[in-house]
Amino acid sequence: MWLLRTLAWALLSPVLATELSLQESFLLKSLGLSAKPSPKSPVPVPPVLWRIFQKRKALPWPDKELDACRVEEFNVPGSIVRVFADQGRFLPEGQPQGWLCLRKLLFFNLSALEEGERLTMAQLELQFHHNSYHAPSPGQVLELRLYQVSPRGLPQPGRRPLVERSFVQLHKSLLFNLSAAVKDGKMPGRNLALVLEISASGRAGDSGTLRSLCASTDAFAATSLLVVTLGQQCQAARRRRSAPSPSVTPSTLCKPRRLYISFSDVGWENWIIAPQGYLANYCRGDCPFPLAAELNSTNHAVLQTMVHSLDPQGTPQPCCVPVRLSPISILYYDNSDNVVLRHYQDMVVDECGCR
């Protein structure tokens, strides 16, 4: 008998492996991934994504349902938050007018955005090593300009900047809303290229103090682009259900059962940052005649149980299935090694019913 079981398992294993691979591919596709990510050099998780993730993790179920398709921290619709690192380079200063302190090409590869996602926010962050830099003399300012360009180009003479600001103080972190620039149709090849210029200006003859003011930009640290999008599932019309109070039912009747899914058990621990797993639950139990009110049955199910009681062989009983699900938030590396925070709907079974 042992030999027969071993032989049967050996014959079935390739078939099961193929089926599991197909199921995994299907699930990854539904999560917006072309294949199982394999981060080569994982980058640190941006603090803003950790903050949003921890806040959502602490919310009770009703709040999670209400916020599943909205990023309250930015007050915009959205279910996916990504932070893209700048892949650009510093540019030669050329011969501009005035004191040009810094010129840099900012390049963001946004090919990870999926077809059908609707962009709701894009925020550029410029970071410096210190909290702030002060102009040494009255009337002196730092002027910042951002130009949208092709990935290999420079701003054309006379072209209006996308952003133009003047600063007496240059803070450690500067934020700019670039949502209009990242809208569909305004990014060649799904990339965003910008030229950043920071120059010093003031009274004529102040070359020494302008040079000192310009030196503050040597503390330039990094640039990143935070993008919020609304996934297709959130864009589709969804039925709104009120959350009825839980009822106590006998264990043999249809109800949620505990099921904890560990990402390490399915081999996903190397690309999912957090959580390590989640309580998914599942539905199991009987839908007997007559159906009780707490079994959340439909009119169709009530009639089906009546017919089943008369003809058990010809008509099956209704099935115990999920009737209310809630979302979870996952921090992970995508196929381009970007850190992504995504809110996935319909991941946790909260209530079951006979259907």
KALINWO-V893654 format. One record per run of one state. SS is the DSSP state (H for helix, E for strand, C for the rest). FROM is the first residue (numbers start at 0). TO is the last residue. If there is no record, write none. Layout:
BEGIN
ss/from/to
SS/FROM/TO
SS/FROM/TO
END
This chain:
BEGIN
ss/from/to
C/0/0
H/1/29
C/30/45
H/46/56
C/57/59
H/60/66
C/67/68
E/69/70
C/71/74
E/75/76
C/77/78
E/79/84
C/85/87
E/88/89
C/90/97
E/98/108
C/109/116
E/117/133
C/134/139
E/140/148
C/149/161
E/162/166
C/167/167
E/168/176
C/177/177
H/178/181
C/182/186
H/187/189
E/190/200
C/201/205
H/206/218
E/219/229
C/230/230
H/231/234
C/235/251
E/252/252
C/253/253
E/254/256
C/257/258
E/259/261
C/262/270
E/271/273
C/274/275
E/276/278
C/279/280
E/281/283
C/284/284
E/285/285
C/286/291
H/292/294
C/295/297
H/298/309
C/310/318
E/319/332
C/333/337
E/338/353
C/354/354
END
